[in-house]
Amino acid sequence: MSFNNQAIENYEAISTRYDKMIYRRCGKSGILLPAISIGLWHNFGHDDDFTNARKILRTAFDYGVTHFDLANNYGPPYGAAEENFGRILKKDFLPYRDELIISSKAGYDMWPGPYGDFGSRKYLMASLNQSLTRMGLDYVDIFYHHRPDPETPLEETMKALHDIVQQGKALYVGVSNYPAKLTKQAAKILQQMGTKLLIHQPRYNMMDRWVEGGLLKELETQGTGAIAFSPLAQGVLTNKYLKGFPKESRAVKDGRYLQKGNITQEVINKVHQLNDIAEKRGQSLAQLAIAWLLKDKRITSVLVGVSSPKQMIDNVRTVENLSFSKTELNKIEKILKS
Ligand SMILES: NC(=O)c1ccc[n+]([C@@H]2O[C@H](COP(=O)([O-])OP(=O)(O)OC[C@H]3O[C@@H](n4cnc5c(N)ncnc54)[C@H](OP(=O)(O)O)[C@@H]3O)[C@@H](O)[C@H]2O)c1
């Protein structure tokens, strides 16, 4: 399939959009998610190119990516990604609303004072109302508590999620960055109220494998799906940094979360070896990194970020080759553990 080159003001989704994408069931639920989803953490702020952002989402949808992931504080500034998404939705995606799973979150610092952070009922309810206004939506499909709150009773946070579903402002709820034990407790509290913990959103990539230490097993037990964020380690697990630091890269343009200092020669040596394996498979390294996550059936979806439609296409094409030989997996394991 080629890039949808319609005039920018007239978007009509390509009719073949569901032909190639793979959809996986999200735990024990009625929801299927695309194997590859798109997140709006970066590249959708007010300083980013709006037309590029719009093209990224169109390309995603044209390739069957039905899940767009947001949060209250994505920007910069906070709220900007939801505002821009709302504009794009209005221009391009309103006819397709029922073909989309749109998520948002609250849990990190959002507004000043004691009610704009962590996990109180006050914060979650107010934040979701703000998110809906910014996006121009009546409801989100999934609303997440973005990170654990060590001080608010878990019962209060989960009751807020349950009530949000009862109010019809979210169809499903999830948690993000929760460790295994807390996830188990959260799922139980929700279940007692009659709400299912649909999904967990943890960081998971070849270089950060904490979820293998018990979380994935717990999610399977609960019948909760998993969507892996930062699957490319913010771009490190691509061929981008193999020959230095490109001007147009996250590490150079935006040092807030991906610092140049963390992309050491040791890391790059491993990336080179992984890239060799990817080349032998006829894949890009990004595709190898995504396929490696999807080999585990407990991973419902892999949540990528992209800075261009071209990267989006590269990533969705991962579904063309998802299988690994034992030899390949052993080689990858050896590199990762070296
Ligand atoms: N729940 C949470 O706490 C949490 C935290 C972080 C993220 N998330 C979610 O996860 C999403 C993805 O996170 P992320 O942006 O860190 O994901 P990522 O996929 O690991 O990194 C995205 C970056 O990788 C580079 N890239 C992507 N595809 C590429 C390709 N095919 N070839 C070369 N480079 C490629 C781009 O970097 P350049 O910009 O340098 O081109 C892109 O901006 C976020 O948007 C958000 O929805 C959630």
PDBQT file of the ligand as one rigid body, heavy atoms in Angstrom, charges set to zero:
ROOT
HETATM    1  N1  LIG A 401       2.582   5.431  30.324  1.00  0.00    +0.000 N 
HETATM    2  C1  LIG A 401       3.700   6.076  30.356  1.00  0.00    +0.000 C 
HETATM    3  O1  LIG A 401       4.235   6.429  31.427  1.00  0.00    +0.000 OA
HETATM    4  C2  LIG A 401       4.382   6.399  29.052  1.00  0.00    +0.000 A 
HETATM    5  C3  LIG A 401       5.698   6.898  29.039  1.00  0.00    +0.000 A 
HETATM    6  C4  LIG A 401       6.292   7.131  27.796  1.00  0.00    +0.000 A 
HETATM    7  C5  LIG A 401       5.581   6.871  26.633  1.00  0.00    +0.000 A 
HETATM    8  N2  LIG A 401       4.294   6.420  26.704  1.00  0.00    +0.000 N 
HETATM    9  C6  LIG A 401       3.504   6.175  25.466  1.00  0.00    +0.000 C 
HETATM   10  O2  LIG A 401       4.250   5.410  24.557  1.00  0.00    +0.000 OA
HETATM   11  C7  LIG A 401       4.350   6.100  23.312  1.00  0.00    +0.000 C 
HETATM   12  C8  LIG A 401       5.641   5.778  22.623  1.00  0.00    +0.000 C 
HETATM   13  O3  LIG A 401       6.735   6.180  23.431  1.00  0.00    +0.000 OA
HETATM   14  P1  LIG A 401       8.079   6.637  22.744  1.00  0.00    +0.000 P 
HETATM   15  O4  LIG A 401       7.808   7.796  21.873  1.00  0.00    +0.000 OA
HETATM   16  O5  LIG A 401       9.110   6.735  23.797  1.00  0.00    +0.000 OA
HETATM   17  O6  LIG A 401       8.321   5.321  21.814  1.00  0.00    +0.000 OA
HETATM   18  P2  LIG A 401       9.484   4.719  20.950  1.00  0.00    +0.000 P 
HETATM   19  O7  LIG A 401       8.754   4.073  19.835  1.00  0.00    +0.000 OA
HETATM   20  O8  LIG A 401      10.369   3.899  21.819  1.00  0.00    +0.000 OA
HETATM   21  O9  LIG A 401      10.343   5.957  20.424  1.00  0.00    +0.000 OA
HETATM   22  C9  LIG A 401       9.840   6.817  19.464  1.00  0.00    +0.000 C 
HETATM   23  C10 LIG A 401      10.971   7.497  18.712  1.00  0.00    +0.000 C 
HETATM   24  O10 LIG A 401      11.760   6.532  18.032  1.00  0.00    +0.000 OA
HETATM   25  C11 LIG A 401      12.135   7.004  16.757  1.00  0.00    +0.000 C 
HETATM   26  N3  LIG A 401      11.543   6.112  15.748  1.00  0.00    +0.000 N 
HETATM   27  C12 LIG A 401      10.306   5.553  15.738  1.00  0.00    +0.000 A 
HETATM   28  N4  LIG A 401      10.149   4.754  14.679  1.00  0.00    +0.000 NA
HETATM   29  C13 LIG A 401      11.321   4.780  14.002  1.00  0.00    +0.000 A 
HETATM   30  C14 LIG A 401      11.773   4.135  12.836  1.00  0.00    +0.000 A 
HETATM   31  N5  LIG A 401      11.005   3.284  12.175  1.00  0.00    +0.000 N 
HETATM   32  N6  LIG A 401      13.039   4.407  12.415  1.00  0.00    +0.000 NA
HETATM   33  C15 LIG A 401      13.845   5.246  13.069  1.00  0.00    +0.000 A 
HETATM   34  N7  LIG A 401      13.468   5.889  14.209  1.00  0.00    +0.000 NA
HETATM   35  C16 LIG A 401      12.205   5.649  14.664  1.00  0.00    +0.000 A 
HETATM   36  C17 LIG A 401      11.621   8.418  16.647  1.00  0.00    +0.000 C 
HETATM   37  O11 LIG A 401      12.658   9.252  17.140  1.00  0.00    +0.000 OA
HETATM   38  P3  LIG A 401      13.025  10.679  16.522  1.00  0.00    +0.000 P 
HETATM   39  O12 LIG A 401      12.005  11.589  17.126  1.00  0.00    +0.000 OA
HETATM   40  O13 LIG A 401      14.416  10.899  17.012  1.00  0.00    +0.000 OA
HETATM   41  O14 LIG A 401      12.907  10.568  15.033  1.00  0.00    +0.000 OA
HETATM   42  C18 LIG A 401      10.464   8.415  17.618  1.00  0.00    +0.000 C 
HETATM   43  O15 LIG A 401      10.157   9.698  18.100  1.00  0.00    +0.000 OA
HETATM   44  C19 LIG A 401       4.182   7.569  23.710  1.00  0.00    +0.000 C 
HETATM   45  O16 LIG A 401       3.796   8.384  22.632  1.00  0.00    +0.000 OA
HETATM   46  C20 LIG A 401       3.111   7.453  24.754  1.00  0.00    +0.000 C 
HETATM   47  O17 LIG A 401       1.853   7.301  24.142  1.00  0.00    +0.000 OA
HETATM   48  C21 LIG A 401       3.696   6.169  27.878  1.00  0.00    +0.000 A 
ENDROOT
TORSDOF 0
